Amino acid sequence: MSVKTETVSAFEAKTRLSELLRETERGRSFIIHRHGKVVARLVPAAKEEGPTDLTRLLESFRAIRKRIPGKVNVRKLVQEGRRYSLD
């Protein structure tokens, strides 16, 4: 489902800001113009990663590390990766 982007003047955006923010929370987008020139876009914010995403990422790294025996020389791995790059 595609939601049409509405164009509003800067004055209208100022006077209807609360309403525009509510609509933006619902997924609508707005283009704000002043004297016929586009000056801003009001779009829904991207969802932020929460602590659970970071926790899950760290758990994944720990699980991978447990499968690798012995010490790991990260610098050596990076250098090897550079040598075998697909230039």
N, C-alpha and C positions, 0 to 999 in steps of 0.2 A: 504494500500500500504506500503510495507516494503522497506526501503532504506538501501542498503548495507553499512556497515561501511568500510571505506578504511583505509588501513595501510600505514603510511608514516614514513620515517626515520626522525630523529631529524634535520639533515641537510636540508632535503627536506622541512620540516615544516618551518624552519627558512627562507629559500629562497622563499617559496610560501605562507607566512603567510597571506598576504592580500587576496589572492585567496581563501585560506582555510577558512578565516573568512567570506567571501562572501557566500561560499558554506554552511557554518554552519548556517548562517542567513536563508538560504533556507531550513534548516532542515537536512542537511547531518551531519554525525559524522565521526570523524577520530581517529584512534589509532596511537599514536606516539611512535616509538621505537628507542632505541639507542643500538647498538651492539647486535641486536637481542632480546633485553629485553624491554617489554612494560614499558614506563615511564610516559605516560600521555594519557588522552582522551580529545578530543576537541568535545564538544557536544553543541547543542543549549541551550541557557539560558532559564530557566523557566520564564514564564511571571510574572512580579511583580504585586502585588495588588496596584491599584491606590487609590487616596483619595476617589473616589466614592465608592469603596468597603468598606472602613472604615466608611464612612458616612452612607451607607446602613446598616451596622452592628449596629452602634449606634442607628439608627432609629428603628431597630428591637428590641433592648433592651428596648428602651423607650416605645415602643408599648406594650411589655410584662409587663413592670412595671406598666403601666396604668391599666392593667386588674387585678392587685393584690391590694386589698384594705388594708389600714392601713400601719403601719410600717413593715419593713422586717428586721429580725435579721439574717444576712447572716451567722454569726458564728454558730448559733443554727441550721440553715439548713444544714450546712456542717457536723456538729456533728451527726445530724439525718441520713444523707446520709451515714456516716461511720458505724453507727449502723446497717443499713439495707443493707450493702454491700453483694455481692454474694460470700463470701469466701467459 
